[in-house]
């Protein structure tokens, strides 16, 4: 499997096979983040959508979720579901 230097974990990890979304943003994520980082984001995203009852047909909800993705991938402070305990 191909490797990528993951900007989230600051080390070489397995690369994604395909961009996770269409367009330049998907290409940027594929080039800079590992499959592991993306899988963890998808898990967190699912928890956030469910806990906050987000309707993704609402533009502001999609915008907020995209901001949380950027914060998560850049290791900044992001929204965590209540009771969330990150795995170590």
C-alpha positions in Angstrom: 0.0 0.0 0.0 1.2 3.5 -0.7 2.3 5.8 2.1 1.7 9.4 2.8 3.2 11.7 5.4 0.1 12.3 7.5 -0.2 16.0 8.7 -2.5 14.9 11.6 -0.1 12.3 13.0 3.2 13.7 11.7 4.4 10.4 10.4 4.2 8.1 7.4 1.0 6.1 7.3 -1.1 4.2 4.7 -2.5 6.6 2.1 -6.0 6.7 0.9 -6.8 4.9 -2.4 -9.1 7.7 -3.6 -9.9 11.3 -2.6 -12.5 11.2 0.1 -14.6 13.9 -1.7 -14.7 15.4 -5.2 -12.8 18.4 -6.2 -9.6 20.2 -5.0 -10.4 19.7 -1.3 -10.6 15.9 -1.7 -7.3 15.9 -3.6 -5.7 18.0 -0.8 -7.0 15.7 1.9 -5.7 12.6 0.0 -2.3 14.1 -0.4 -1.9 15.3 3.2 -3.7 12.8 5.4 -3.7 9.1 6.0 -6.5 6.6 5.7 -6.3 6.2 9.5 -6.9 10.0 10.1 -9.8 10.0 7.6 -11.4 6.9 9.2 -11.2 8.5 12.6 -12.8 11.7 11.2 -15.7 9.7 9.7 -16.3 8.0 13.0 -16.3 11.4 14.9 -18.4 13.0 12.1 -21.1 10.3 12.6 -21.2 10.9 16.3 -21.5 14.6 15.9 -24.3 14.3 13.3 -26.2 11.9 15.5 -25.7 13.7 18.8 -26.5 17.2 17.4 -29.3 15.9 15.2 -27.8 17.7 12.2 -29.8 18.0 9.1 -27.2 18.0 6.3 -29.7 19.6 3.9 -29.1 22.8 5.9 -26.2 24.8 4.6 -25.1 26.1 8.0 -24.9 22.5 9.4 -22.7 21.4 6.5 -20.5 24.5 7.0 -20.2 23.8 10.7 -19.3 20.1 10.1 -16.7 21.1 7.5 -15.1 23.5 10.0 -15.0 20.7 12.5 -13.3 18.4 10.0 -10.6 21.1 9.3 -10.1 21.5 13.1 -9.9 17.8 13.6 -7.4 17.2 10.8 -5.2 20.1 11.9 -5.1 19.0 15.5 -6.9 22.1 16.7 -9.6 22.2 19.3 -12.7 20.6 17.7 -16.2 19.8 19.0 -16.4 16.5 20.8 -19.6 14.5 21.5 -20.6 14.5 25.2 -19.0 11.6 27.0 -16.4 11.2 24.2 -13.2 9.6 25.4 -10.5 9.5 22.6 -8.7 6.2 22.2 -5.0 6.4 23.1 
